[in-house]
């Protein structure tokens, strides 16, 4: 049976508007402390990145941000994170994108040799000019999207249940975005699911708190229900709790 090791890569300390993190009815409107985590998956002769993260985040901190937040430290770029494992972006053979929000795809051009797996429903929504008002360039940078569009047969648009490597499958949840998918991975410690942004914080799924940034409330809550049913280790991209639950920064 296939088995993989997952490494947690911390790109940056960060923060987000409270209304993107929590449903408006919860009254959390002030910014909320978050982080940005990436996932390197190795095994079966494969080197896989789940989502691309975002380089240079600390360059976006203003002096007012630094004065307000005491947790903001230096961010790390992709090349440095991979160098910890004696890897370069060129060594990554597969990049999986859970969805097409900027912090999950903007670094795609770094992976010049990789195959890309992208949810078909997400791709078609983002690339459809009829949805331009919902996908402005400031939040959906076009250059890396256009780069992906030019990858030819190295860009694969996938549907629910697609196996992207032996034993690794992707599953549609929607909710946060129309085509949002999660990645299910077998490890020696059991099944692990990289949840993308199906939820930002563990309290979302543990207390049934809907995400603020979403395209469907019903899909968000159904996604929570489905994820709970899997009895898997769940890995979100934006909760510092991931480091408390997995202090070795490795699963499997």
HELIX and SHEET records of a PDB file:
HELIX    1   1 UNK A   18  UNK A   21  1                                   4    
HELIX    2   2 UNK A   24  UNK A   26  5                                   3    
HELIX    3   3 UNK A   57  UNK A   60  5                                   4    
HELIX    4   4 UNK A   63  UNK A   68  1                                   6    
HELIX    5   5 UNK A   78  UNK A   83  1                                   6    
HELIX    6   6 UNK A   89  UNK A   91  5                                   3    
HELIX    7   7 UNK A  102  UNK A  105  1                                   4    
HELIX    8   8 UNK A  108  UNK A  110  5                                   3    
HELIX    9   9 UNK A  120  UNK A  127  1                                   8    
HELIX   10  10 UNK A  129  UNK A  134  5                                   6    
HELIX   11  11 UNK A  142  UNK A  149  1                                   8    
HELIX   12  12 UNK A  152  UNK A  154  5                                   3    
HELIX   13  13 UNK A  202  UNK A  207  1                                   6    
HELIX   14  14 UNK A  217  UNK A  229  1                                  13    
HELIX   15  15 UNK A  241  UNK A  245  1                                   5    
SHEET    1   A 7 UNK A 155  UNK A 158  0                                        
SHEET    2   A 7 UNK A 115  UNK A 119  1                                        
SHEET    3   A 7 UNK A  94  UNK A  97  1                                        
SHEET    4   A 7 UNK A  46  UNK A  50  1                                        
SHEET    5   A 7 UNK A  32  UNK A  43 -1                                        
SHEET    6   A 7 UNK A   5  UNK A  16 -1                                        
SHEET    7   A 7 UNK A 250  UNK A 251 -1                                        
SHEET    1   B 5 UNK A 163  UNK A 165  0                                        
SHEET    2   B 5 UNK A 168  UNK A 172 -1                                        
SHEET    3   B 5 UNK A 181  UNK A 187 -1                                        
SHEET    4   B 5 UNK A 190  UNK A 194 -1                                        
SHEET    5   B 5 UNK A 233  UNK A 235  1                                        
END                                                                             
